[in-house]
Amino acid sequence: MRIVAFNGLRNYKYSISARQKQNESQEMSLETERKLSLTNH
């Protein structure tokens, strides 16, 4: 049970870091879209 919890925690950390990278790229694209919409209007 403890091993499963440890593996789950490790996977959790991996998923968090992966999600953070994904969020960063999404924020970059959102920023780009915002600039494009500003120039279009």
N, CA, C and O atoms as a MOPAC input file, in Angstrom:
PM7 MOZYME 1SCF
protein

 N      0.84000 1    -1.20500 1     0.00000 1
 C      0.00000 1     0.00000 1     0.00000 1
 C      0.87300 1     1.25200 1     0.00000 1
 O      0.58100 1     2.23200 1    -0.68600 1
 N      1.93200 1     1.20000 1     0.77100 1
 C      2.81300 1     2.37000 1     0.84400 1
 C      3.52000 1     2.59300 1    -0.49400 1
 O      3.72600 1     3.72800 1    -0.92300 1
 N      3.88800 1     1.47900 1    -1.14500 1
 C      4.56700 1     1.59600 1    -2.44000 1
 C      3.63100 1     2.23100 1    -3.46700 1
 O      4.04100 1     3.08100 1    -4.25700 1
 N      2.38000 1     1.80900 1    -3.44100 1
 C      1.40200 1     2.37200 1    -4.37700 1
 C      1.24900 1     3.87100 1    -4.13100 1
 O      1.17100 1     4.66000 1    -5.07200 1
 N      1.20700 1     4.24900 1    -2.86400 1
 C      1.06700 1     5.66300 1    -2.52100 1
 C      2.28500 1     6.43800 1    -3.02400 1
 O      2.15500 1     7.55300 1    -3.52800 1
 N      3.46600 1     5.83900 1    -2.88200 1
 C      4.68600 1     6.51000 1    -3.33300 1
 C      4.66200 1     6.68900 1    -4.84600 1
 O      4.97500 1     7.76300 1    -5.35900 1
 N      4.28600 1     5.61900 1    -5.56000 1
 C      4.20600 1     5.70800 1    -7.02100 1
 C      3.16400 1     6.73600 1    -7.43500 1
 O      3.37100 1     7.49000 1    -8.38600 1
 N      2.05000 1     6.76500 1    -6.72600 1
 C      1.01300 1     7.73800 1    -7.03900 1
 C      1.51200 1     9.15800 1    -6.84100 1
 O      1.21000 1    10.04900 1    -7.63500 1
 N      2.28400 1     9.36400 1    -5.77000 1
 C      2.82000 1    10.69000 1    -5.49300 1
 C      3.79700 1    11.10700 1    -6.58700 1
 O      3.80100 1    12.25600 1    -7.02900 1
 N      4.63000 1    10.15200 1    -7.01700 1
 C      5.60600 1    10.45300 1    -8.06100 1
 C      4.89300 1    10.79000 1    -9.36700 1
 O      5.24300 1    11.75100 1   -10.05100 1
 N      3.88800 1     9.98400 1    -9.70200 1
 C      3.11400 1    10.25100 1   -10.91900 1
 C      2.41000 1    11.59500 1   -10.80900 1
 O      2.28400 1    12.32700 1   -11.79000 1
 N      1.95200 1    11.91000 1    -9.59800 1
 C      1.25600 1    13.17500 1    -9.35800 1
 C      2.18900 1    14.34700 1    -9.63300 1
 O      1.80100 1    15.33000 1   -10.26400 1
 N      3.44000 1    14.22900 1    -9.14700 1
 C      4.41300 1    15.30300 1    -9.38400 1
 C      4.70200 1    15.43200 1   -10.87300 1
 O      4.80100 1    16.54000 1   -11.39900 1
 N      4.83700 1    14.28400 1   -11.55600 1
 C      5.09900 1    14.32000 1   -12.99600 1
 C      3.95300 1    15.01600 1   -13.72900 1
 O      4.17500 1    15.85900 1   -14.59800 1
 N      2.71900 1    14.64500 1   -13.36000 1
 C      1.56000 1    15.21800 1   -14.04600 1
 C      1.46100 1    16.71500 1   -13.75600 1
 O      1.05000 1    17.48900 1   -14.62100 1
 N      1.83300 1    17.12200 1   -12.55200 1
 C      1.79000 1    18.55000 1   -12.20300 1
 C      2.78200 1    19.32800 1   -13.06500 1
 O      2.43500 1    20.37000 1   -13.62300 1
 N      4.02200 1    18.82500 1   -13.17800 1
 C      5.02800 1    19.52900 1   -13.97100 1
 C      4.61800 1    19.55700 1   -15.43900 1
 O      4.80600 1    20.56300 1   -16.12300 1
 N      4.05800 1    18.45400 1   -15.92000 1
 C      3.61200 1    18.41000 1   -17.31600 1
 C      2.47100 1    19.39000 1   -17.52800 1
 O      2.40500 1    20.06900 1   -18.55300 1
 N      1.56900 1    19.46000 1   -16.54800 1
 C      0.42600 1    20.36900 1   -16.66000 1
 C      0.90600 1    21.81600 1   -16.62700 1
 O      0.36500 1    22.66700 1   -17.33400 1
 N      1.92700 1    22.09900 1   -15.80500 1
 C      2.45300 1    23.46600 1   -15.73600 1
 C      3.04100 1    23.87000 1   -17.08200 1
 O      2.82700 1    24.99300 1   -17.54100 1
 N      3.78400 1    22.95600 1   -17.72200 1
 C      4.35400 1    23.26600 1   -19.03200 1
 C      3.24000 1    23.51000 1   -20.03500 1
 O      3.32700 1    24.41900 1   -20.86000 1
 N      2.18300 1    22.69000 1   -19.96100 1
 C      1.05000 1    22.84500 1   -20.86600 1
 C      0.37500 1    24.19200 1   -20.63300 1
 O      0.00900 1    24.88400 1   -21.58300 1
 N      0.21500 1    24.55700 1   -19.36600 1
 C     -0.41900 1    25.83400 1   -19.03300 1
 C      0.41600 1    26.99500 1   -19.55400 1
 O     -0.12900 1    27.98400 1   -20.04400 1
 N      1.75100 1    26.87600 1   -19.44800 1
 C      2.61800 1    27.94900 1   -19.92400 1
 C      2.43700 1    28.14800 1   -21.41700 1
 O      2.32400 1    29.28000 1   -21.88500 1
 N      2.40800 1    27.04700 1   -22.17400 1
 C      2.24100 1    27.16500 1   -23.62200 1
 C      0.85900 1    27.70700 1   -23.95300 1
 O      0.70600 1    28.47800 1   -24.90100 1
 N     -0.15500 1    27.31000 1   -23.17500 1
 C     -1.50500 1    27.82400 1   -23.40100 1
 C     -1.55000 1    29.32300 1   -23.12000 1
 O     -2.18200 1    30.07400 1   -23.86300 1
 N     -0.88600 1    29.76200 1   -22.05400 1
 C     -0.87400 1    31.18900 1   -21.72500 1
 C     -0.17600 1    31.97400 1   -22.82800 1
 O     -0.59100 1    33.08400 1   -23.16000 1
 N      0.88900 1    31.40000 1   -23.39800 1
 C      1.59000 1    32.07300 1   -24.48100 1
 C      0.65400 1    32.25100 1   -25.67500 1
 O      0.59300 1    33.32900 1   -26.26700 1
 N     -0.07300 1    31.19000 1   -26.02500 1
 C     -0.98800 1    31.27700 1   -27.16600 1
 C     -2.12700 1    32.24800 1   -26.86300 1
 O     -2.57900 1    32.97600 1   -27.74700 1
 N     -2.59300 1    32.25600 1   -25.60400 1
 C     -3.65100 1    33.19800 1   -25.22600 1
 C     -3.15000 1    34.63000 1   -25.36800 1
 O     -3.87000 1    35.50300 1   -25.85500 1
 N     -1.92300 1    34.86400 1   -24.94500 1
 C     -1.33700 1    36.19900 1   -25.05100 1
 C     -1.23800 1    36.61100 1   -26.51800 1
 O     -1.52900 1    37.75300 1   -26.87300 1
 N     -0.82800 1    35.67500 1   -27.35600 1
 C     -0.72300 1    35.95900 1   -28.78800 1
 C     -2.08800 1    36.27600 1   -29.37200 1
 O     -2.23800 1    37.21700 1   -30.15200 1
 N     -3.09500 1    35.47500 1   -28.98500 1
 C     -4.45300 1    35.72000 1   -29.48800 1
 C     -4.95200 1    37.09000 1   -29.04100 1
 O     -5.62100 1    37.79300 1   -29.79800 1
 N     -4.62000 1    37.46400 1   -27.80200 1
 C     -5.06600 1    38.75400 1   -27.27900 1
 C     -4.45100 1    39.88600 1   -28.09800 1
 O     -5.13500 1    40.84800 1   -28.44700 1
 N     -3.15600 1    39.76800 1   -28.40500 1
 C     -2.49000 1    40.80900 1   -29.19400 1
 C     -3.09100 1    40.88100 1   -30.59100 1
 O     -3.28700 1    41.96500 1   -31.14100 1
 N     -3.38500 1    39.69900 1   -31.16400 1
 C     -3.96800 1    39.67800 1   -32.50600 1
 C     -5.33100 1    40.34700 1   -32.50600 1
 O     -5.64700 1    41.12100 1   -33.41000 1
 N     -6.14000 1    40.05100 1   -31.49400 1
 C     -7.48300 1    40.64300 1   -31.43200 1
 C     -7.37400 1    42.15500 1   -31.23400 1
 O     -8.19800 1    42.90900 1   -31.75100 1
 N     -6.36400 1    42.60000 1   -30.49100 1
 C     -6.18500 1    44.03800 1   -30.27700 1
 C     -5.82200 1    44.72100 1   -31.59000 1
 O     -6.32700 1    45.80400 1   -31.88700 1
 N     -4.95400 1    44.10000 1   -32.37300 1
 C     -4.54700 1    44.70600 1   -33.63800 1
 C     -5.67700 1    44.62800 1   -34.65700 1
 O     -5.80800 1    45.51200 1   -35.50300 1
 N     -6.49700 1    43.57700 1   -34.58300 1
 C     -7.61900 1    43.44700 1   -35.52500 1
 C     -8.67500 1    44.50600 1   -35.25900 1
 O     -9.24300 1    45.05700 1   -36.20200 1
 N     -8.94800 1    44.80100 1   -34.00400 1
 C     -9.95600 1    45.80300 1   -33.66500 1
 C     -9.30800 1    47.18300 1   -33.72300 1
 O     -9.97300 1    48.18800 1   -33.47100 1

